[in-house]
Amino acid sequence: MQQFLQQYNLEGLAIGLATFLIIGIFHPLVIKGEYYMGQKCNWLFLIGGIATLVLSLFTQGVWSILLGVTSFSCFWSILEVKEQRERVRKGWFPGNPKRKD
């Protein structure tokens, strides 16, 4: 299997697919986080980003790459929560009637 992966350079495709999935997972996390927690969920994304960044420094190979992608997806999500708040304000997404901002 290792020889097959090296012969056809499928490692790059696997990392690309995993990156696509990681980014795709963060989209609903931002929506749900803003809905239930508002801007407070930024702290979770910051802590998750720092944790995966540190872990990526202590791992090697594909895992280091995927942890790095996850880390920067967390950091990007902090900005997206602010954008999501604006989308809710414009009426593009429902706001949480139980939460007071």
VEXZA-803269 format. One record per residue (C-alpha): x, y, z; residue number from 1; residue in one letter. Coordinates in pm, 1 decimal. Example, Ala and Ser with C-alpha at 12.3 -4.5 7.8 and 13.67 -1.06 7.14 Angstrom:
residues 2
<c1: 1230.0; c2: -450.0; c3: 780.0; resi: 1; resn: A>
<c1: 1367.0; c2: -106.0; c3: 714.0; resi: 2; resn: S>
This chain:
residues 101
<c1: 0.0; c2: 0.0; c3: 0.0; resi: 1; resn: M>
<c1: 282.4; c2: 240.1; c3: 92.2; resi: 2; resn: Q>
<c1: 449.4; c2: 173.6; c3: -244.0; resi: 3; resn: Q>
<c1: 120.6; c2: 234.1; c3: -426.9; resi: 4; resn: F>
<c1: 74.2; c2: 569.5; c3: -250.5; resi: 5; resn: L>
<c1: 428.3; c2: 679.0; c3: -327.8; resi: 6; resn: Q>
<c1: 412.9; c2: 561.0; c3: -688.2; resi: 7; resn: Q>
<c1: 97.1; c2: 756.2; c3: -767.8; resi: 8; resn: Y>
<c1: 149.5; c2: 1048.4; c3: -526.8; resi: 9; resn: N>
<c1: -194.5; c2: 1004.3; c3: -374.5; resi: 10; resn: L>
<c1: -84.3; c2: 1159.1; c3: -47.3; resi: 11; resn: E>
<c1: -147.4; c2: 1507.5; c3: -188.4; resi: 12; resn: G>
<c1: -496.7; c2: 1409.0; c3: -300.0; resi: 13; resn: L>
<c1: -571.3; c2: 1261.0; c3: 41.7; resi: 14; resn: A>
<c1: -455.5; c2: 1578.5; c3: 215.1; resi: 15; resn: I>
<c1: -663.1; c2: 1786.7; c3: -25.0; resi: 16; resn: G>
<c1: -973.5; c2: 1579.1; c3: 43.5; resi: 17; resn: L>
<c1: -917.2; c2: 1592.2; c3: 418.8; resi: 18; resn: A>
<c1: -869.3; c2: 1970.4; c3: 400.9; resi: 19; resn: T>
<c1: -1194.9; c2: 2002.0; c3: 209.0; resi: 20; resn: F>
<c1: -1374.7; c2: 1795.4; c3: 473.7; resi: 21; resn: L>
<c1: -1222.2; c2: 1990.7; c3: 763.6; resi: 22; resn: I>
<c1: -1330.2; c2: 2321.3; c3: 612.8; resi: 23; resn: I>
<c1: -1673.5; c2: 2174.3; c3: 540.2; resi: 24; resn: G>
<c1: -1712.9; c2: 2068.9; c3: 903.3; resi: 25; resn: I>
<c1: -1632.1; c2: 2416.4; c3: 1029.9; resi: 26; resn: F>
<c1: -1910.4; c2: 2581.1; c3: 827.7; resi: 27; resn: H>
<c1: -2196.1; c2: 2434.2; c3: 1036.9; resi: 28; resn: P>
<c1: -1986.9; c2: 2472.7; c3: 1354.6; resi: 29; resn: L>
<c1: -1974.4; c2: 2847.7; c3: 1295.0; resi: 30; resn: V>
<c1: -2349.2; c2: 2866.3; c3: 1228.5; resi: 31; resn: I>
<c1: -2442.8; c2: 2660.6; c3: 1535.2; resi: 32; resn: K>
<c1: -2183.1; c2: 2830.4; c3: 1753.3; resi: 33; resn: G>
<c1: -2313.5; c2: 3176.3; c3: 1669.1; resi: 34; resn: E>
<c1: -2674.3; c2: 3062.4; c3: 1712.8; resi: 35; resn: Y>
<c1: -2628.8; c2: 2911.4; c3: 2058.9; resi: 36; resn: Y>
<c1: -2339.3; c2: 3112.1; c3: 2202.0; resi: 37; resn: M>
<c1: -2303.7; c2: 3428.2; c3: 1996.8; resi: 38; resn: G>
<c1: -1958.5; c2: 3585.1; c3: 1997.8; resi: 39; resn: Q>
<c1: -1861.9; c2: 3378.2; c3: 2303.2; resi: 40; resn: K>
<c1: -1789.5; c2: 3078.3; c3: 2080.8; resi: 41; resn: C>
<c1: -1485.2; c2: 3266.0; c3: 1950.7; resi: 42; resn: N>
<c1: -1305.3; c2: 3156.2; c3: 2266.8; resi: 43; resn: W>
<c1: -1367.1; c2: 2791.7; c3: 2178.2; resi: 44; resn: L>
<c1: -1231.0; c2: 2843.8; c3: 1828.4; resi: 45; resn: F>
<c1: -927.3; c2: 3027.3; c3: 1968.6; resi: 46; resn: L>
<c1: -850.8; c2: 2754.4; c3: 2223.8; resi: 47; resn: I>
<c1: -904.3; c2: 2482.4; c3: 1961.3; resi: 48; resn: G>
<c1: -681.6; c2: 2666.6; c3: 1715.7; resi: 49; resn: G>
<c1: -399.4; c2: 2709.7; c3: 1964.8; resi: 50; resn: I>
<c1: -427.6; c2: 2348.0; c3: 2081.2; resi: 51; resn: A>
<c1: -413.9; c2: 2202.7; c3: 1730.0; resi: 52; resn: T>
<c1: -134.2; c2: 2443.7; c3: 1637.1; resi: 53; resn: L>
<c1: 78.0; c2: 2319.9; c3: 1927.9; resi: 54; resn: V>
<c1: -5.6; c2: 1957.2; c3: 1846.5; resi: 55; resn: L>
<c1: 97.6; c2: 2011.8; c3: 1484.5; resi: 56; resn: S>
<c1: 440.3; c2: 2122.8; c3: 1604.5; resi: 57; resn: L>
<c1: 493.0; c2: 1793.1; c3: 1786.5; resi: 58; resn: F>
<c1: 374.1; c2: 1556.9; c3: 1513.0; resi: 59; resn: T>
<c1: 516.2; c2: 1466.3; c3: 1174.4; resi: 60; resn: Q>
<c1: 397.4; c2: 1402.2; c3: 823.7; resi: 61; resn: G>
<c1: 33.9; c2: 1401.7; c3: 724.6; resi: 62; resn: V>
<c1: -92.0; c2: 1442.8; c3: 1082.1; resi: 63; resn: W>
<c1: 107.4; c2: 1761.2; c3: 1126.4; resi: 64; resn: S>
<c1: -39.3; c2: 1898.1; c3: 804.3; resi: 65; resn: I>
<c1: -397.5; c2: 1809.9; c3: 898.2; resi: 66; resn: L>
<c1: -357.2; c2: 1954.3; c3: 1247.3; resi: 67; resn: L>
<c1: -222.0; c2: 2273.3; c3: 1089.7; resi: 68; resn: G>
<c1: -520.7; c2: 2292.5; c3: 856.1; resi: 69; resn: V>
<c1: -754.0; c2: 2237.9; c3: 1151.2; resi: 70; resn: T>
<c1: -573.4; c2: 2505.9; c3: 1349.9; resi: 71; resn: S>
<c1: -607.9; c2: 2771.6; c3: 1084.8; resi: 72; resn: F>
<c1: -966.8; c2: 2667.7; c3: 1017.1; resi: 73; resn: S>
<c1: -1033.3; c2: 2743.5; c3: 1384.0; resi: 74; resn: C>
<c1: -865.3; c2: 3081.8; c3: 1352.7; resi: 75; resn: F>
<c1: -1059.7; c2: 3161.2; c3: 1035.4; resi: 76; resn: W>
<c1: -1382.0; c2: 3062.1; c3: 1210.7; resi: 77; resn: S>
<c1: -1332.4; c2: 3347.6; c3: 1457.0; resi: 78; resn: I>
<c1: -1371.1; c2: 3587.7; c3: 1165.9; resi: 79; resn: L>
<c1: -1659.9; c2: 3387.8; c3: 1024.4; resi: 80; resn: E>
<c1: -1855.6; c2: 3411.4; c3: 1351.5; resi: 81; resn: V>
<c1: -1848.5; c2: 3789.4; c3: 1312.3; resi: 82; resn: K>
<c1: -1965.5; c2: 3752.6; c3: 952.2; resi: 83; resn: E>
<c1: -2237.2; c2: 3509.8; c3: 1063.8; resi: 84; resn: Q>
<c1: -2361.9; c2: 3766.4; c3: 1313.4; resi: 85; resn: R>
<c1: -2399.5; c2: 4010.8; c3: 1024.2; resi: 86; resn: E>
<c1: -2582.4; c2: 3747.8; c3: 816.1; resi: 87; resn: R>
<c1: -2826.2; c2: 3697.2; c3: 1104.5; resi: 88; resn: V>
<c1: -2874.2; c2: 4072.4; c3: 1133.2; resi: 89; resn: R>
<c1: -2959.1; c2: 4088.1; c3: 762.0; resi: 90; resn: K>
<c1: -3210.4; c2: 3805.3; c3: 804.1; resi: 91; resn: G>
<c1: -3023.9; c2: 3551.6; c3: 593.6; resi: 92; resn: W>
<c1: -3004.6; c2: 3312.0; c3: 890.5; resi: 93; resn: F>
<c1: -3237.8; c2: 3278.9; c3: 1189.2; resi: 94; resn: P>
<c1: -3135.1; c2: 3432.6; c3: 1517.6; resi: 95; resn: G>
<c1: -3176.4; c2: 3256.5; c3: 1850.2; resi: 96; resn: N>
<c1: -3479.9; c2: 3411.5; c3: 2018.9; resi: 97; resn: P>
<c1: -3372.3; c2: 3273.7; c3: 2359.5; resi: 98; resn: K>
<c1: -3033.0; c2: 3446.3; c3: 2352.0; resi: 99; resn: R>
<c1: -2998.0; c2: 3812.9; c3: 2432.1; resi: 100; resn: K>
<c1: -2702.3; c2: 3994.8; c3: 2278.1; resi: 101; resn: D>
